[in-house]
Amino acid sequence: MGACMLGRFVALVTAIQDAPDAPETKLAAGLVAAAHLDMARSARAFALTFGAPEETVRAELARIAGPDAHLVLEAVDGATDGAAGEGSFALTERGRALVAAVVITPPITRT
């Protein structure tokens, strides 16, 4: 990960934490930012990218994810429960609205 992308991530996490609809924890804010910036879309990828214990990331996702939350767990690899398998997550409408309220520039998309 380049310094520019890391800087964008840190700036976004800070902005998310300062927002009125902020997630409860720094880790949750980091998960929202990572999903928006397409830096990590699974518990494993987030853990490897940011050096956090994967089980801690999974536990936080299980605690905070849901249809009315900022993130939702997605089924992967044929699993019927989003918490199973890889632990993939995505922004919900609420998560997208939170990011839209704090972001000045659009995300960088991978091609």
C-alpha positions as CSV (number, residue, x, y, z in Angstrom):
1,M,0.0,0.0,0.0
2,G,1.4,3.4,-1.0
3,A,1.8,6.3,1.3
4,C,-0.8,8.3,-0.6
5,M,-3.4,5.6,-0.1
6,L,-2.5,5.2,3.6
7,G,-2.9,8.9,4.0
8,R,-6.3,8.9,2.4
9,F,-7.3,6.0,4.7
10,V,-6.2,7.8,7.8
11,A,-7.9,11.0,6.8
12,L,-11.1,9.2,6.0
13,V,-11.1,7.3,9.3
14,T,-10.6,10.6,11.1
15,A,-13.4,12.3,9.2
16,I,-15.7,9.3,9.8
17,Q,-15.0,9.4,13.6
18,D,-15.9,13.1,13.7
19,A,-19.2,12.6,11.8
20,P,-22.5,12.8,13.7
21,D,-23.4,9.2,12.5
22,A,-19.9,7.8,13.4
23,P,-19.5,4.1,14.3
24,E,-18.7,3.4,17.9
25,T,-15.1,2.3,17.6
26,K,-12.0,3.3,15.6
27,L,-11.9,-0.3,14.2
28,A,-15.4,0.1,12.9
29,A,-14.5,3.5,11.3
30,G,-11.5,1.8,9.7
31,L,-13.7,-1.0,8.3
32,V,-16.1,1.6,6.8
33,A,-13.1,3.5,5.3
34,A,-11.5,0.4,3.9
35,A,-14.7,-0.7,2.2
36,H,-15.2,2.7,0.7
37,L,-11.6,2.9,-0.6
38,D,-11.7,-0.7,-1.8
39,M,-8.6,-1.5,0.4
40,A,-10.2,-4.5,2.1
41,R,-13.5,-6.2,1.6
42,S,-13.0,-9.2,4.0
43,A,-11.9,-9.6,7.6
44,R,-8.8,-11.5,6.4
45,A,-7.8,-8.8,3.9
46,F,-8.3,-6.1,6.5
47,A,-6.3,-8.0,9.1
48,L,-3.4,-8.6,6.7
49,T,-3.4,-5.1,5.3
50,F,-3.5,-3.3,8.7
51,G,-1.9,-5.8,11.0
52,A,-4.9,-6.4,13.2
53,P,-5.7,-9.8,14.5
54,E,-8.2,-11.5,12.1
55,E,-10.4,-12.8,15.0
56,T,-10.7,-9.2,16.4
57,V,-11.8,-7.9,13.0
58,R,-14.3,-10.8,12.6
59,A,-15.7,-10.2,16.1
60,E,-16.1,-6.4,15.4
61,L,-17.8,-7.2,12.1
62,A,-20.2,-9.6,13.8
63,R,-21.0,-7.0,16.4
64,I,-21.6,-4.0,14.2
65,A,-22.8,-5.4,10.8
66,G,-26.4,-5.5,9.8
67,P,-28.9,-4.1,7.4
68,D,-29.4,-0.9,9.4
69,A,-25.7,-0.5,10.2
70,H,-22.9,1.0,8.2
71,L,-21.7,-2.4,7.0
72,V,-23.3,-5.7,6.1
73,L,-21.8,-9.1,5.9
74,E,-22.0,-10.9,2.6
75,A,-22.1,-14.6,1.8
76,V,-19.0,-15.9,0.0
77,D,-17.8,-19.1,-1.4
78,G,-21.3,-20.6,-1.4
79,A,-21.9,-19.9,2.3
80,T,-25.4,-18.9,3.2
81,D,-24.4,-16.9,6.2
82,G,-22.3,-13.8,5.6
83,A,-20.3,-14.4,8.8
84,A,-19.1,-17.7,7.4
85,G,-16.3,-18.2,5.0
86,E,-14.1,-15.3,4.3
87,G,-16.1,-12.7,6.3
88,S,-16.7,-10.4,3.4
89,F,-18.3,-7.0,4.1
90,A,-19.8,-4.1,2.1
91,L,-21.1,-0.7,2.8
92,T,-24.9,-0.4,3.4
93,E,-26.9,2.7,2.3
94,R,-26.2,4.1,5.7
95,G,-22.5,3.5,5.3
96,R,-22.5,5.1,1.8
97,A,-24.4,8.1,3.2
98,L,-21.9,8.5,6.1
99,V,-18.9,8.4,3.7
100,A,-20.7,10.8,1.3
101,A,-21.2,13.3,4.1
102,V,-17.4,13.4,4.9
103,V,-15.7,12.7,1.6
104,I,-14.7,15.5,-0.8
105,T,-13.2,13.4,-3.5
106,P,-14.5,10.1,-5.0
107,P,-12.8,6.8,-4.2
108,I,-10.0,5.4,-6.3
109,T,-11.2,2.3,-8.1
110,R,-9.1,-0.6,-9.1
111,T,-9.0,-1.6,-12.7
